[in-house]
């Protein structure tokens, strides 16, 4: 199969990739916050209204690095970092999956000038732990910087499971 000029993909690899995509979309208990899988929207917006005070550290800086303080916000089915807003990153739909007392999330923020940030994390009670990858493609190299995130709920009247306190 010919995709782009000079790029060929073996038919078996294409079928494998399509199979993986179908499998990923059919996993129960997963959804995008801005999606339509649940018309009532209860699970899709389970994190809405939550804010976290977070410390962000480059993964290659080690445990002694001073964290950059940020506020992470889940609102209207979207996720945003207050620091990222300053660099034209836009709020983006977040994906959420429940696993017992833990809630996992993922969001991909884009900026017209500064690339993409992929946020992944786990919430347990009022605690957040996760990672953020900043990726910016340039013609001469691609920036891909990994960060670790730790945070605590910012007293928004909800717990990390999205229920009233």
C-alpha positions as CSV (number, residue, x, y, z in Angstrom):
1,X,0.0,0.0,0.0
2,X,1.4,3.4,-1.0
3,X,0.6,6.2,1.4
4,X,2.7,9.3,0.8
5,X,5.2,9.8,-1.9
6,X,7.9,7.2,-1.3
7,X,6.4,5.8,1.9
8,X,5.1,2.2,1.7
9,X,3.3,0.2,4.4
10,X,3.0,-3.5,4.2
11,X,-0.7,-4.6,4.2
12,X,-0.2,-6.8,7.3
13,X,1.2,-3.9,9.2
14,X,-1.8,-1.7,8.1
15,X,-4.3,-4.3,9.3
16,X,-2.4,-4.7,12.6
17,X,-2.5,-0.9,13.1
18,X,-6.2,-0.8,12.3
19,X,-6.9,-3.7,14.7
20,X,-5.0,-1.9,17.5
21,X,-7.0,1.2,16.9
22,X,-10.3,-0.7,17.0
23,X,-9.3,-2.5,20.1
24,X,-8.3,0.8,21.8
25,X,-11.6,2.4,21.0
26,X,-13.6,-0.6,22.3
27,X,-12.0,-0.8,25.8
28,X,-14.8,-0.5,28.3
29,X,-14.6,2.3,30.9
30,X,-12.7,4.7,28.7
31,X,-14.0,7.9,27.0
32,X,-13.0,11.3,26.0
33,X,-14.4,14.1,28.1
34,X,-15.7,16.0,25.0
35,X,-17.0,12.9,23.3
36,X,-20.5,11.5,22.9
37,X,-20.1,8.0,24.3
38,X,-22.4,8.9,27.3
39,X,-25.2,11.2,26.4
40,X,-25.8,12.1,30.0
41,X,-22.1,13.1,30.3
42,X,-21.7,11.9,33.9
43,X,-18.5,9.9,33.4
44,X,-17.3,12.1,30.6
45,X,-17.2,15.1,32.9
46,X,-16.3,13.3,36.2
47,X,-13.3,15.6,36.7
48,X,-15.0,18.9,35.8
49,X,-14.6,21.5,38.5
50,X,-11.4,20.1,39.8
51,X,-8.2,22.2,40.2
52,X,-4.8,21.0,41.3
53,X,-1.8,22.9,42.7
54,X,1.0,21.0,40.9
55,X,4.8,20.9,40.8
56,X,6.4,20.2,37.5
57,X,10.0,19.0,37.2
58,X,12.0,18.0,34.1
59,X,12.5,14.3,34.4
60,X,16.3,14.6,33.7
61,X,16.8,17.1,36.5
62,X,16.4,14.6,39.4
63,X,14.7,14.7,42.7
64,X,16.5,17.8,44.0
65,X,15.2,20.1,41.2
66,X,13.0,23.0,42.2
67,X,9.5,22.3,40.8
68,X,7.7,24.9,38.6
69,X,4.4,25.7,40.3
70,X,1.3,25.4,38.1
71,X,-2.5,25.1,38.4
72,X,-4.1,22.3,36.4
73,X,-7.8,22.8,35.7
74,X,-10.6,20.4,34.5
75,X,-13.6,22.4,33.3
76,X,-16.4,21.9,30.7
77,X,-14.9,18.6,29.5
78,X,-11.5,20.2,28.9
79,X,-8.1,20.3,30.6
80,X,-5.7,23.2,30.8
81,X,-2.5,24.2,32.6
82,X,-2.4,27.9,33.6
83,X,1.3,28.1,32.7
84,X,0.7,26.6,29.3
85,X,-2.0,29.2,28.6
86,X,0.7,31.8,28.6
87,X,2.3,30.0,25.6
88,X,-0.9,29.8,23.6
89,X,-1.7,26.2,24.5
90,X,-5.5,25.8,24.2
91,X,-7.8,23.8,26.6
92,X,-8.3,20.4,25.2
93,X,-10.7,17.5,25.8
94,X,-9.5,15.0,28.3
95,X,-9.8,11.2,28.4
96,X,-10.7,9.5,31.7
97,X,-10.7,5.9,32.9
98,X,-11.7,4.7,36.4
99,X,-9.7,1.9,38.1
100,X,-11.1,1.3,41.5
101,X,-10.2,4.3,43.7
102,X,-7.9,5.7,41.0
103,X,-8.9,7.8,38.0
104,X,-6.5,8.0,35.0
105,X,-6.6,11.0,32.6
106,X,-4.9,12.0,29.4
107,X,-5.0,15.3,27.5
108,X,-3.1,16.6,24.5
109,X,-2.7,20.4,24.4
110,X,-1.7,22.2,21.2
111,X,-0.1,25.6,20.6
112,X,0.1,27.3,17.2
113,X,3.7,28.3,18.1
114,X,5.0,26.0,20.7
115,X,4.1,22.4,19.7
116,X,2.2,19.8,21.7
117,X,2.0,18.9,25.4
118,X,0.8,15.4,26.3
119,X,-0.4,15.2,29.9
120,X,-1.1,11.8,31.6
121,X,-1.8,11.3,35.2
122,X,-3.5,9.3,38.0
123,X,-5.7,10.8,40.7
124,X,-6.2,9.1,44.0
125,X,-8.3,11.0,46.6
126,X,-6.9,14.5,46.4
127,X,-3.5,13.6,45.0
128,X,-2.3,13.8,41.4
129,X,0.8,12.1,39.9
130,X,1.7,12.0,36.3
131,X,3.9,13.0,33.4
132,X,3.9,15.7,30.8
133,X,5.8,15.5,27.5
134,X,6.5,18.7,25.5
135,X,7.1,18.0,21.9
136,X,8.0,20.7,19.3
137,X,9.0,19.7,15.8
138,X,11.5,21.8,14.1
139,X,13.1,21.3,10.7
140,X,16.5,20.6,12.3
141,X,15.5,18.6,15.4
142,X,12.5,17.7,17.5
143,X,12.3,18.8,21.1
144,X,10.9,16.1,23.3
145,X,11.2,16.9,27.0
146,X,9.7,14.7,29.7
147,X,8.4,16.1,33.0
148,X,7.0,14.6,36.2
149,X,4.0,16.1,37.9
150,X,2.8,15.9,41.5
151,X,-0.1,17.8,42.9
152,X,-2.9,18.2,45.4
153,X,-6.5,19.2,45.0
154,X,-7.0,22.9,45.3
155,X,-10.1,23.0,47.5
156,X,-12.8,23.2,44.7
157,X,-15.6,21.5,46.7
158,X,-15.2,18.2,44.9
159,X,-13.0,15.1,45.4
160,X,-10.9,13.6,42.7
161,X,-13.8,11.1,41.9
162,X,-16.0,14.1,41.0
163,X,-18.4,13.9,43.9
164,X,-19.4,16.6,46.3
165,X,-17.5,16.8,49.6
